[in-house]
């Protein structure tokens, strides 16, 4: 019975079509830069980031012809970091090689004719929030990111790809046990170590999950009465941390009321020039994929 259910889900995903695909540029760049770090050209140039990213983009364009693919990047001078200095303070400084690779990757994507967007002062997450909020109900969107923050912008017309598997809203709700947009409430309470956001110290994970399953927002959470009496003291602790939770909301909430800008890249769509670059980097598999375009 279980295998039949999995087969049905696989068939649903196979038939899924999208109008827009939003790719988390930095998230995917890290994935391929470190995941394919052994790949390099004969001249010693690390090519894993180009091979992985471009192969992914070309694969999406082949699988979903006519779908608009947008790569979302992070803006400079993050407002969240200005609001809370400790925000993302635990992040490792990007190596120089990665910075140079990102510049080249963005040029290659421009040559391929891929739309690249960012929001000054905000992150790729907010670009995703903008599209999920502003596009109409008839528009189907696929988000591609391993970042759990992107789940909070999911809706019935929006799916997410994580570890190369596509999940729609209902799939993700079954996995999490609560609507995916409520991950914001969960992180407000428990914090988010990835972004150096502190939650309520030692707050029980089971209670946090129970709250998120039963409450739509923080005000409902304050009124929640747990079945197990041992958690009552933690509910008092929750109310004592109202200021922290409210501040966490301001930091963690993705913004859809932002102004998108095109990435300032000098390159324009030029497939012939891109092929020359790929030949120089010996990215022959990517070149073969381009023949299908």
ROMARVO-597080 format. One record per residue: x, z, y of N, C-alpha, C, O in turn; residue in one letter; residue number from 1. Coordinates in pm, whole numbers, plus 50000, padded with zeros to 5 digits. Layout:
BEGIN
NODE_n_x_n_z_n_y_ca_x_ca_z_ca_y_c_x_c_z_c_y_o_x_o_z_o_y_r_k
NODE_X_Z_Y_X_Z_Y_X_Z_Y_X_Z_Y_A_NUM
...
END
This chain:
BEGIN
NODE_n_x_n_z_n_y_ca_x_ca_z_ca_y_c_x_c_z_c_y_o_x_o_z_o_y_r_k
NODE_50083_50000_49879_50000_50000_50000_50086_50000_50125_50056_49932_50223_X_1
NODE_50196_50079_50121_50286_50090_50235_50352_49957_50265_50366_49918_50381_X_2
NODE_50394_49885_50157_50461_49757_50175_50365_49653_50235_50406_49567_50313_X_3
NODE_50236_49662_50197_50136_49571_50253_50122_49593_50403_50112_49498_50480_X_4
NODE_50121_49721_50443_50111_49756_50585_50230_49702_50663_50214_49650_50773_X_5
NODE_50351_49716_50606_50472_49667_50671_50469_49515_50684_50513_49460_50785_X_6
NODE_50416_49449_50581_50406_49303_50584_50312_49258_50696_50341_49161_50766_X_7
NODE_50201_49329_50714_50106_49296_50819_50170_49313_50957_50150_49230_51045_X_8
NODE_50247_49424_50974_50313_49448_51102_50414_49338_51131_50426_49291_51244_X_9
NODE_50488_49296_51027_50587_49190_51043_50520_49060_51085_50573_48986_51167_X_10
NODE_50402_49033_51028_50329_48912_51060_50278_48914_51204_50280_48813_51274_X_11
NODE_50233_49033_51248_50186_49049_51386_50299_49019_51483_50282_48948_51582_X_12
NODE_50419_49077_51452_50533_49055_51541_50575_48910_51542_50617_48857_51645_X_13
NODE_50564_48845_51426_50604_48705_51415_50514_48617_51502_50561_48519_51561_X_14
NODE_50387_48651_51510_50291_48572_51585_50288_48608_51734_50222_48540_51813_X_15
NODE_50358_48715_51771_50352_48763_51909_50412_48661_52005_50519_48607_51979_X_16
NODE_50345_48635_52115_50396_48547_52218_50397_48622_52350_50319_48716_52370_X_17
NODE_50486_48581_52441_50501_48652_52568_50507_48553_52683_50547_48438_52667_X_18
NODE_50466_48601_52800_50481_48523_52923_50613_48556_52993_50677_48469_53052_X_19
NODE_50652_48684_52984_50777_48728_53046_50858_48813_52948_50802_48889_52868_X_20
NODE_50990_48799_52954_51080_48886_52880_51176_48947_52982_51246_48875_53052_X_21
NODE_51179_49080_52989_51267_49151_53082_51380_49216_53002_51355_49298_52914_X_22
NODE_51503_49179_53033_51619_49228_52959_51696_49329_53045_51725_49303_53161_X_23
NODE_51728_49442_52986_51809_49545_53053_51955_49500_53052_52025_49518_52952_X_24
NODE_52000_49442_53162_52132_49381_53168_52246_49473_53131_52328_49440_53046_X_25
NODE_52253_49590_53195_52366_49680_53170_52359_49740_53030_52461_49754_52963_X_26
NODE_52239_49776_52986_52221_49835_52854_52269_49740_52745_52340_49780_52653_X_27
NODE_52229_49615_52755_52269_49515_52656_52417_49479_52670_52483_49448_52570_X_28
NODE_52469_49483_52792_52612_49454_52813_52699_49556_52742_52797_49520_52676_X_29
NODE_52663_49684_52755_52737_49789_52685_52729_49769_52533_52827_49785_52461_X_30
NODE_52609_49734_52488_52588_49714_52344_52684_49611_52288_52746_49633_52184_X_31
NODE_52696_49498_52356_52779_49389_52303_52926_49406_52338_53013_49365_52262_X_32
NODE_52955_49466_52452_53096_49486_52491_53166_49578_52391_53279_49551_52349_X_33
NODE_53098_49687_52353_53159_49781_52259_53128_49745_52114_53211_49769_52026_X_34
NODE_53011_49688_52088_52974_49656_51951_53049_49537_51893_53070_49528_51772_X_35
NODE_53090_49445_51981_53163_49325_51937_53302_49321_52000_53352_49215_52037_X_36
NODE_53365_49437_52013_53492_49448_52086_53607_49373_52019_53708_49344_52083_X_37
NODE_53593_49343_51890_53702_49274_51819_53711_49125_51854_53815_49063_51835_X_38
NODE_53600_49069_51905_53601_48926_51935_53684_48897_52059_53668_48962_52163_X_39
NODE_53773_48800_52048_53851_48758_52164_53900_48615_52144_53910_48566_52031_X_40
NODE_53930_48549_52254_53980_48411_52248_54129_48413_52213_54191_48519_52208_X_41
NODE_54184_48295_52188_54326_48287_52155_54414_48333_52270_54528_48375_52249_X_42
NODE_54361_48324_52391_54437_48368_52509_54425_48518_52533_54484_48571_52627_X_43
NODE_54348_48588_52445_54337_48734_52456_54220_48784_52538_54211_48904_52563_X_44
NODE_54130_48695_52579_54012_48737_52657_53907_48794_52562_53871_48730_52464_X_45
NODE_53859_48914_52591_53754_48976_52511_53623_48900_52533_53578_48887_52647_X_46
NODE_53565_48850_52427_53447_48762_52440_53320_48818_52376_53217_48751_52376_X_47
NODE_53327_48938_52321_53210_48994_52252_53088_49005_52340_52976_48976_52296_X_48
NODE_53108_49046_52466_52994_49064_52557_52926_48930_52585_52804_48923_52595_X_49
NODE_53006_48821_52598_52949_48689_52624_52879_48635_52500_52768_48581_52507_X_50
NODE_52945_48650_52386_52887_48601_52261_52754_48670_52233_52654_48603_52207_X_51
NODE_52753_48803_52238_52632_48878_52205_52519_48854_52303_52405_48830_52262_X_52
NODE_52550_48861_52433_52445_48850_52535_52386_48710_52539_52264_48694_52539_X_53
NODE_52472_48609_52543_52423_48472_52551_52349_48430_52424_52250_48357_52431_X_54
NODE_52397_48475_52309_52328_48445_52183_52189_48506_52183_52094_48445_52135_X_55
NODE_52178_48627_52236_52047_48693_52244_51953_48613_52334_51838_48587_52296_X_56
NODE_52001_48575_52453_51918_48500_52548_51873_48367_52490_51756_48331_52499_X_57
NODE_51967_48293_52431_51933_48163_52372_51838_48177_52254_51750_48093_52234_X_58
NODE_51855_48285_52177_51764_48311_52065_51623_48338_52113_51526_48294_52051_X_59
NODE_51611_48411_52224_51480_48441_52281_51413_48314_52333_51293_48294_52314_X_60
NODE_51492_48228_52399_51436_48105_52454_51392_48009_52343_51297_47933_52360_X_61
NODE_51462_48015_52230_51422_47932_52116_51296_47987_52049_51206_47911_52013_X_62
NODE_51291_48120_52034_51178_48182_51966_51051_48179_52050_50941_48164_51998_X_63
NODE_51068_48192_52184_50953_48195_52274_50968_48088_52382_50990_48120_52498_X_64
NODE_50957_47960_52344_50971_47851_52441_50864_47861_52550_50747_47888_52523_X_65
NODE_50907_47839_52673_50814_47847_52785_50804_47986_52846_50748_48002_52954_X_66
NODE_50859_48085_52777_50855_48222_52829_50964_48238_52936_51075_48188_52919_X_67
NODE_50932_48306_53046_51030_48329_53152_51115_48451_53118_51063_48561_53101_X_68
NODE_51245_48430_53108_51339_48538_53076_51403_48588_53205_51457_48509_53282_X_69
NODE_51398_48718_53228_51457_48779_53348_51554_48889_53306_51519_48976_53226_X_70
NODE_51675_48885_53358_51772_48991_53332_51771_49086_53451_51792_49043_53564_X_71
NODE_51747_49214_53425_51740_49316_53529_51872_49392_53537_51925_49437_53436_X_72
NODE_51924_49404_53659_52050_49474_53681_52031_49595_53772_51930_49607_53841_X_73
NODE_52128_49682_53773_52125_49802_53857_52170_49768_53998_52262_49690_54018_X_74
NODE_52103_49828_54097_52144_49812_54235_52255_49909_54272_52288_49997_54193_X_75
NODE_52312_49894_54390_52419_49983_54436_52361_50104_54508_52243_50106_54544_X_76
NODE_52446_50208_54527_52409_50326_54606_52274_50384_54562_52178_50387_54639_X_77
NODE_52270_50430_54437_52145_50477_54378_52082_50591_54458_52146_50691_54488_X_78
NODE_51954_50573_54491_51880_50673_54566_51864_50801_54485_51868_50911_54541_X_79
NODE_51845_50787_54354_51830_50906_54270_51957_50993_54274_51949_51116_54271_X_80
NODE_52072_50929_54282_52197_51003_54287_52214_51072_54422_52273_51180_54431_X_81
NODE_52162_51010_54528_52165_51073_54659_52072_51193_54662_52100_51293_54728_X_82
NODE_51959_51182_54590_51862_51291_54584_51917_51409_54504_51899_51525_54542_X_83
NODE_51984_51379_54392_52043_51483_54307_52183_51439_54269_52201_51346_54190_X_84
NODE_52281_51505_54324_52421_51464_54307_52465_51461_54161_52551_51381_54124_X_85
NODE_52405_51548_54080_52445_51557_53939_52388_51445_53853_52425_51431_53736_X_86
NODE_52299_51363_53911_52235_51255_53834_52341_51159_53781_52420_51103_53857_X_87
NODE_52341_51142_53649_52436_51053_53578_52582_51090_53601_52672_51007_53585_X_88
NODE_52606_51216_53639_52744_51258_53668_52830_51262_53543_52953_51261_53552_X_89
NODE_52766_51266_53425_52842_51272_53300_52876_51134_53245_52934_51123_53137_X_90
NODE_52841_51028_53318_52869_50893_53272_53018_50862_53284_53083_50899_53382_X_91
NODE_53072_50794_53184_53212_50753_53186_53228_50634_53282_53145_50543_53283_X_92
NODE_53334_50637_53362_53361_50527_53455_53385_50399_53375_53459_50399_53278_X_93
NODE_53322_50291_53418_53338_50164_53347_53483_50116_53354_53545_50119_53461_X_94
NODE_53537_50072_53241_53673_50018_53243_53679_49889_53324_53580_49816_53334_X_95
NODE_53797_49861_53380_53814_49741_53464_53777_49614_53389_53718_49522_53446_X_96
NODE_53813_49608_53260_53783_49489_53181_53633_49463_53173_53589_49348_53175_X_97
NODE_53555_49572_53163_53410_49555_53157_53356_49505_53290_53269_49418_53293_X_98
NODE_53408_49559_53400_53364_49515_53533_53389_49365_53551_53302_49293_53601_X_99
NODE_53508_49321_53511_53540_49178_53522_53451_49095_53431_53408_48985_53467_X_100
NODE_53422_49148_53312_53336_49076_53218_53194_49064_53272_53130_48961_53252_X_101
NODE_53145_49167_53340_53010_49163_53397_52999_49055_53505_52898_48985_53513_X_102
NODE_53101_49043_53588_53101_48940_53692_53093_48802_53629_53016_48717_53673_X_103
NODE_53174_48782_53524_53174_48653_53456_53042_48627_53384_52990_48516_53386_X_104
NODE_52987_48731_53320_52861_48716_53248_52748_48674_53341_52668_48587_53308_X_105
NODE_52742_48736_53458_52637_48703_53554_52648_48558_53601_52547_48491_53621_X_106
NODE_52771_48509_53617_52791_48370_53655_52746_48277_53543_52685_48172_53567_X_107
NODE_52777_48316_53418_52737_48234_53303_52586_48228_53288_52530_48123_53257_X_108
NODE_52520_48340_53311_52373_48342_53304_52313_48255_53413_52212_48188_53391_X_109
NODE_52376_48255_53532_52328_48170_53641_52343_48023_53604_52254_47942_53633_X_110
NODE_52455_47987_53541_52477_47849_53497_52374_47807_53393_52337_47690_53384_X_111
NODE_52328_47905_53315_52227_47878_53214_52087_47867_53274_51993_47822_53209_X_112
NODE_52076_47909_53401_51947_47900_53471_51859_48022_53449_51737_48015_53466_X_113
NODE_51921_48134_53412_51845_48257_53387_51823_48335_53516_51918_48357_53592_X_114
NODE_51700_48375_53542_51666_48455_53660_51725_48595_53645_51710_48659_53541_X_115
NODE_51793_48643_53751_51853_48777_53748_51806_48855_53870_51822_48810_53983_X_116
NODE_51748_48972_53847_51688_49051_53954_51750_49191_53962_51801_49244_53864_X_117
NODE_51744_49248_54082_51784_49387_54101_51707_49443_54220_51646_49368_54297_X_118
NODE_51710_49574_54236_51647_49641_54349_51753_49726_54418_51809_49815_54354_X_119
NODE_51783_49702_54545_51884_49783_54615_51850_49931_54608_51740_49972_54644_X_120
NODE_51945_50011_54560_51924_50156_54553_51854_50205_54427_51838_50325_54408_X_121
NODE_51812_50112_54342_51739_50152_54221_51800_50087_54097_51901_50016_54106_X_122
NODE_51738_50113_53982_51797_50070_53855_51718_49960_53789_51608_49924_53833_X_123
NODE_51775_49906_53681_51706_49800_53606_51571_49851_53556_51476_49773_53544_X_124
NODE_51563_49980_53526_51438_50041_53480_51325_50015_53579_51211_49990_53540_X_125
NODE_51357_50022_53709_51256_50004_53813_51214_49858_53825_51101_49828_53865_X_126
NODE_51305_49766_53791_51269_49625_53786_51163_49605_53677_51064_49534_53698_X_127
NODE_51185_49668_53561_51088_49660_53452_50954_49721_53494_50848_49666_53465_X_128
NODE_50960_49834_53564_50837_49899_53612_50761_49807_53706_50638_49800_53700_X_129
NODE_50832_49738_53792_50769_49646_53887_50690_49538_53814_50572_49516_53844_X_130
NODE_50753_49473_53718_50686_49363_53648_50569_49413_53564_50464_49349_53560_X_131
NODE_50586_49526_53497_50477_49579_53413_50357_49619_53497_50243_49613_53450_X_132
NODE_50381_49659_53622_50273_49703_53710_50210_49586_53785_50088_49583_53803_X_133
NODE_50291_49492_53829_50242_49387_53918_50182_49266_53847_50093_49200_53901_X_134
NODE_50230_49236_53727_50176_49120_53656_50036_49149_53605_50004_49263_53573_X_135
NODE_49953_49048_53597_49813_49067_53560_49793_49110_53416_49886_49107_53335_X_136
NODE_49670_49150_53385_49636_49198_53251_49648_49088_53146_49664_49117_53027_X_137
NODE_49641_48964_53188_49651_48852_53094_49796_48817_53061_49822_48732_52977_X_138
NODE_49889_48884_53128_50031_48852_53112_50094_48944_53007_50086_49066_53018_X_139
NODE_50155_48885_52905_50217_48964_52799_50368_48971_52823_50434_48870_52850_X_140
NODE_50421_49093_52813_50561_49118_52849_50635_49179_52731_50581_49262_52658_X_141
NODE_50760_49137_52714_50850_49200_52617_50966_49261_52693_51036_49192_52768_X_142
NODE_50987_49390_52673_51100_49461_52734_51211_49473_52630_51185_49506_52515_X_143
NODE_51334_49445_52670_51446_49457_52577_51546_49557_52632_51620_49529_52725_X_144
NODE_51546_49676_52571_51635_49784_52612_51635_49893_52507_51533_49919_52443_X_145
NODE_51750_49956_52489_51758_50072_52401_51731_50201_52480_51728_50310_52422_X_146
NODE_51713_50188_52610_51691_50303_52698_51547_50351_52686_51453_50276_52714_X_147
NODE_51529_50475_52644_51394_50529_52624_51315_50542_52754_51193_50553_52751_X_148
NODE_51384_50541_52870_51313_50547_52997_51217_50430_53013_51113_50441_53079_X_149
NODE_51251_50316_52952_51167_50198_52966_51032_50214_52898_50939_50140_52928_X_150
NODE_51020_50310_52806_50894_50330_52735_50783_50374_52829_50666_50346_52804_X_151
NODE_50818_50445_52938_50714_50499_53026_50638_50390_53102_50535_50420_53162_X_152
NODE_50687_50265_53101_50615_50159_53171_50535_50072_53074_50473_49974_53116_X_153
NODE_50536_50106_52946_50461_50027_52849_50310_50037_52872_50259_50140_52916_X_154
NODE_50242_49929_52840_50096_49928_52841_50048_49839_52728_50129_49791_52649_X_155
NODE_49919_49816_52719_49862_49740_52607_49911_49596_52602_49908_49533_52496_X_156
NODE_49957_49543_52715_50006_49405_52718_50159_49397_52711_50219_49292_52730_X_157
NODE_50219_49511_52682_50364_49518_52688_50421_49568_52556_50374_49666_52500_X_158
NODE_50524_49499_52507_50597_49541_52387_50741_49571_52425_50787_49536_52534_X_159
NODE_50811_49636_52335_50952_49668_52360_51033_49631_52237_50988_49650_52124_X_160
NODE_51154_49579_52259_51244_49549_52148_51356_49653_52149_51429_49668_52246_X_161
NODE_51367_49724_52037_51471_49825_52019_51539_49799_51886_51474_49790_51782_X_162
NODE_51672_49787_51890_51750_49757_51769_51694_49633_51698_51681_49629_51576_X_163
NODE_51663_49532_51779_51617_49400_51732_51481_49401_51662_51446_49305_51594_X_164
NODE_51404_49509_51678_51269_49516_51623_51170_49528_51739_51190_49608_51830_X_165
NODE_51065_49448_51734_50964_49450_51840_50851_49546_51806_50796_49544_51696_X_166
NODE_50817_49631_51902_50708_49729_51885_50608_49709_51997_50645_49704_52115_X_167
NODE_50481_49698_51962_50381_49694_52067_50339_49838_52101_50393_49934_52045_X_168
NODE_50245_49851_52192_50204_49983_52242_50158_50075_52129_50198_50191_52122_X_169
NODE_50073_50021_52040_50019_50103_51931_50126_50144_51831_50126_50256_51781_X_170
NODE_50219_50050_51802_50330_50084_51711_50410_50201_51768_50441_50297_51696_X_171
NODE_50444_50194_51897_50526_50297_51958_50451_50429_51966_50511_50535_51952_X_172
NODE_50320_50423_51988_50241_50547_51993_50241_50615_51856_50247_50738_51847_X_173
NODE_50234_50535_51749_50238_50592_51613_50374_50655_51584_50382_50758_51518_X_174
NODE_50480_50593_51633_50615_50644_51610_50637_50775_51686_50688_50872_51630_X_175
NODE_50598_50776_51813_50622_50893_51898_50520_51005_51872_50551_51123_51887_X_176
NODE_50399_50965_51833_50294_51065_51816_50216_51089_51944_50127_51173_51947_X_177
NODE_50250_51014_52049_50178_51024_52177_50198_50892_52252_50290_50817_52221_X_178
NODE_50113_50863_52352_50127_50738_52427_50267_50728_52486_50317_50826_52543_X_179
NODE_50332_50613_52476_50472_50601_52519_50497_50637_52664_50605_50685_52698_X_180
NODE_50398_50615_52752_50419_50649_52893_50437_50799_52915_50487_50841_53020_X_181
NODE_50395_50881_52817_50409_51026_52833_50550_51076_52802_50576_51196_52809_X_182
NODE_50640_50984_52770_50779_51026_52751_50833_51085_52881_50926_51166_52879_X_183
NODE_50775_51044_52993_50813_51101_53123_50786_51250_53125_50872_51328_53167_X_184
NODE_50668_51292_53080_50633_51434_53077_50725_51510_52983_50768_51621_53013_X_185
NODE_50756_51449_52867_50845_51513_52770_50983_51538_52833_51039_51646_52818_X_186
NODE_51036_51438_52902_51169_51453_52961_51169_51549_53080_51270_51614_53107_X_187
NODE_51056_51557_53150_51046_51655_53259_51066_51796_53206_51128_51880_53271_X_188
NODE_51011_51821_53087_51018_51954_53027_51150_51978_52956_51213_52082_52975_X_189
NODE_51191_51883_52873_51310_51900_52790_51439_51855_52857_51549_51890_52814_X_190
NODE_51425_51776_52964_51543_51722_53029_51589_51594_52961_51532_51550_52862_X_191
NODE_51693_51535_53017_51748_51410_52963_51900_51415_52976_51955_51379_53080_X_192
NODE_51970_51458_52869_52116_51469_52873_52185_51339_52911_52290_51340_52975_X_193
NODE_52126_51226_52872_52186_51095_52902_52207_51077_53052_52308_51022_53095_X_194
NODE_52110_51123_53132_52119_51109_53277_52156_51241_53344_52147_51254_53467_X_195
NODE_52197_51339_53264_52237_51470_53316_52122_51541_53390_52142_51601_53495_X_196
NODE_52002_51531_53332_51883_51598_53386_51856_51723_53303_51835_51714_53182_X_197
NODE_51856_51838_53367_51832_51964_53296_51682_51993_53286_51608_51979_53383_X_198
NODE_51640_52034_53167_51502_52076_53147_51495_52228_53144_51587_52297_53190_X_199
NODE_51385_52281_53091_51371_52426_53077_51461_52470_52962_51443_52424_52849_X_200
NODE_51557_52559_52987_51653_52597_52883_51586_52647_52755_51499_52734_52759_X_201
NODE_51628_52590_52640_51585_52631_52506_51436_52614_52480_51382_52672_52386_X_202
NODE_51368_52534_52563_51224_52514_52542_51201_52451_52405_51264_52350_52373_X_203
NODE_51112_52509_52322_51092_52460_52185_51048_52313_52181_50953_52274_52249_X_204
NODE_51115_52234_52101_51084_52092_52090_50943_52070_52035_50871_51982_52081_X_205
NODE_50904_52152_51937_50770_52138_51878_50663_52162_51984_50563_52090_51988_X_206
NODE_50682_52262_52067_50584_52292_52171_50581_52178_52275_50474_52140_52322_X_207
NODE_50696_52126_52309_50702_52015_52405_50625_51895_52351_50551_51830_52425_X_208
NODE_50643_51866_52222_50569_51756_52160_50419_51781_52159_50340_51690_52186_X_209
NODE_50379_51906_52129_50237_51941_52128_50176_51924_52267_50063_51876_52281_X_210
NODE_50250_51965_52368_50201_51952_52506_50180_51806_52542_50076_51769_52597_X_211
NODE_50281_51724_52510_50274_51581_52546_50163_51510_52469_50100_51418_52522_X_212
NODE_50138_51552_52345_50030_51491_52267_49892_51523_52325_49799_51444_52312_X_213
NODE_49881_51639_52389_49750_51685_52433_49728_51680_52585_49617_51703_52632_X_214
NODE_49831_51650_52660_49821_51654_52806_49869_51523_52868_49970_51466_52826_X_215
NODE_49795_51475_52967_49830_51349_53033_49933_51368_53143_50009_51276_53174_X_216
NODE_49936_51486_53202_50025_51508_53315_50065_51655_53323_50025_51736_53239_X_217
NODE_50144_51689_53423_50198_51824_53436_50089_51927_53463_50095_52038_53410_X_218
NODE_49989_51892_53544_49883_51987_53575_49805_52025_53449_49768_52141_53431_X_219
NODE_49780_51927_53363_49714_51957_53236_49805_52040_53146_49758_52126_53071_X_220
NODE_49934_52016_53155_50031_52090_53074_50029_52239_53110_50039_52324_53021_X_221
NODE_50016_52270_53238_50013_52409_53281_49891_52484_53225_49895_52605_53208_X_222
NODE_49783_52410_53196_49659_52470_53146_49653_52472_52993_49561_52529_52934_X_223
NODE_49751_52410_52929_49748_52397_52784_49763_52535_52716_49846_52616_52757_X_224
NODE_49681_52558_52614_49687_52684_52538_49729_52651_52395_49650_52595_52320_X_225
NODE_49849_52686_52357_49895_52654_52220_49823_52736_52115_49782_52849_52141_X_226
NODE_49808_52680_51996_49740_52750_51886_49824_52868_51839_49771_52975_51810_X_227
NODE_49955_52847_51833_50045_52953_51785_50079_53049_51899_50135_53008_52001_X_228
NODE_50046_53177_51879_50061_53277_51985_50207_53297_52026_50234_53338_52139_X_229
NODE_50300_53268_51936_50441_53290_51970_50487_53199_52084_50591_53223_52145_X_230
NODE_50408_53094_52111_50445_53001_52217_50387_53040_52353_50418_52975_52454_X_231
NODE_50304_53144_52358_50240_53181_52484_50343_53220_52590_50327_53187_52708_X_232
NODE_50449_53288_52549_50553_53328_52646_50624_53204_52705_50668_53205_52819_X_233
NODE_50632_53098_52622_50696_52976_52670_50606_52902_52770_50656_52832_52858_X_234
NODE_50475_52919_52757_50384_52859_52854_50398_52927_52990_50384_52863_53094_X_235
NODE_50426_53058_52987_50454_53129_53113_50583_53078_53173_50594_53060_53295_X_236
NODE_50681_53054_53087_50810_53001_53133_50791_52863_53195_50856_52829_53294_X_237
NODE_50701_52784_53137_50672_52650_53190_50623_52660_53334_50669_52586_53421_X_238
NODE_50530_52752_53359_50474_52767_53494_50579_52821_53592_50576_52787_53711_X_239
NODE_50670_52902_53543_50776_52956_53628_50872_52847_53676_50940_52863_53777_X_240
NODE_50877_52737_53601_50970_52628_53633_50899_52511_53701_50943_52396_53690_X_241
NODE_50790_52539_53771_50713_52432_53836_50802_52348_53930_50793_52226_53931_X_242
NODE_50886_52415_54010_50970_52343_54105_51067_52250_54034_51084_52135_54074_X_243
NODE_51131_52300_53927_51224_52218_53849_51152_52096_53792_51202_51984_53800_X_244
NODE_51035_52119_53734_50959_52010_53671_50915_51905_53773_50920_51785_53747_X_245
NODE_50873_51952_53890_50832_51860_53996_50951_51778_54044_50938_51657_54067_X_246
NODE_51066_51843_54059_51188_51771_54099_51229_51670_53992_51272_51559_54024_X_247
NODE_51216_51710_53865_51250_51618_53756_51160_51495_53759_51204_51383_53731_X_248
NODE_51034_51517_53793_50940_51404_53803_50988_51302_53905_50987_51182_53880_X_249
NODE_51032_51352_54021_51077_51262_54128_51199_51181_54086_51217_51068_54129_X_250
NODE_51283_51241_54002_51403_51172_53956_51372_51075_53842_51422_50962_53841_X_251
NODE_51290_51118_53747_51267_51042_53623_51160_50934_53635_51164_50837_53560_X_252
NODE_51066_50949_53728_50957_50853_53742_51011_50718_53787_51081_50710_53888_X_253
NODE_50978_50612_53713_51020_50478_53752_50929_50427_53863_50809_50455_53865_X_254
NODE_50987_50352_53955_50914_50306_54074_50877_50159_54063_50962_50073_54043_X_255
NODE_50748_50133_54077_50702_49994_54074_50682_49939_54215_50665_49818_54234_X_256
NODE_50683_50029_54315_50661_49988_54455_50795_49957_54522_50826_50011_54628_X_257
NODE_50873_49871_54459_51006_49839_54509_51013_49692_54551_50922_49614_54522_X_258
NODE_51122_49655_54617_51139_49518_54663_51248_49451_54578_51365_49488_54585_X_259
NODE_51208_49353_54499_51302_49283_54412_51387_49185_54492_51341_49127_54590_X_260
NODE_51511_49168_54449_51598_49067_54508_51666_48989_54397_51689_49041_54288_X_261
NODE_51699_48863_54426_51776_48784_54331_51921_48827_54335_51974_48862_54440_X_262
NODE_51985_48824_54220_52125_48860_54215_52205_48762_54302_52190_48641_54288_X_263
NODE_52289_48814_54390_52368_48725_54478_52481_48658_54401_52597_48698_54410_X_264
NODE_52446_48556_54326_52544_48483_54245_52560_48343_54301_52461_48274_54324_X_265
NODE_52683_48299_54323_52708_48168_54385_52675_48052_54292_52650_47940_54337_X_266
NODE_52675_48080_54163_52652_47971_54067_52504_47931_54063_52415_48013_54086_X_267
NODE_52481_47803_54033_52345_47753_54010_52340_47690_53872_52444_47666_53810_X_268
NODE_52220_47665_53824_52207_47610_53689_52292_47485_53674_52278_47388_53748_X_269
NODE_52381_47489_53574_52472_47378_53549_52518_47388_53404_52622_47447_53375_X_270
NODE_52440_47329_53314_52467_47341_53170_52603_47280_53134_52675_47334_53050_X_271
NODE_52637_47168_53197_52765_47102_53167_52883_47192_53200_52978_47202_53122_X_272
NODE_52875_47258_53314_52983_47350_53354_52990_47469_53260_53099_47516_53225_X_273
NODE_52874_47519_53219_52871_47632_53126_52936_47595_52993_53008_47676_52935_X_274
NODE_52911_47475_52946_52969_47431_52819_53122_47428_52827_53190_47460_52730_X_275
NODE_53174_47388_52942_53319_47387_52961_53375_47529_52953_53477_47553_52890_X_276
NODE_53306_47624_53018_53348_47764_53015_53344_47818_52872_53436_47888_52829_X_277
NODE_53239_47785_52800_53225_47832_52661_53335_47773_52572_53385_47841_52482_X_278
NODE_53371_47647_52596_53478_47584_52520_53610_47655_52546_53688_47679_52454_X_279
NODE_53635_47689_52672_53760_47758_52708_53769_47894_52641_53878_47939_52605_X_280
NODE_53654_47959_52625_53651_48091_52563_53631_48084_52412_53625_48187_52344_X_281
NODE_53622_47962_52360_53606_47937_52216_53480_48002_52159_53479_48053_52047_X_282
NODE_53374_47997_52237_53246_48051_52193_53163_47939_52130_53061_47896_52184_X_283
NODE_53210_47894_52015_53153_47776_51951_53013_47803_51896_52929_47712_51896_X_284
NODE_52986_47923_51849_52853_47954_51797_52748_47947_51908_52636_47901_51887_X_285
NODE_52786_47993_52027_52695_47986_52141_52671_47840_52178_52559_47801_52211_X_286
NODE_52776_47760_52174_52763_47617_52203_52667_47550_52105_52586_47465_52144_X_287
NODE_52676_47588_51978_52584_47532_51878_52440_47570_51907_52349_47489_51888_X_288
NODE_52418_47694_51955_52284_47737_51989_52228_47653_52105_52109_47622_52109_X_289
NODE_52317_47618_52199_52274_47544_52317_52229_47403_52282_52153_47342_52357_X_290
NODE_52274_47350_52170_52234_47216_52129_52083_47209_52100_52023_47102_52103_X_291
NODE_52023_47327_52072_51880_47332_52041_51794_47332_52166_51672_47318_52159_X_292
NODE_51859_47348_52282_51782_47355_52408_51733_47216_52450_51667_47203_52553_X_293
END
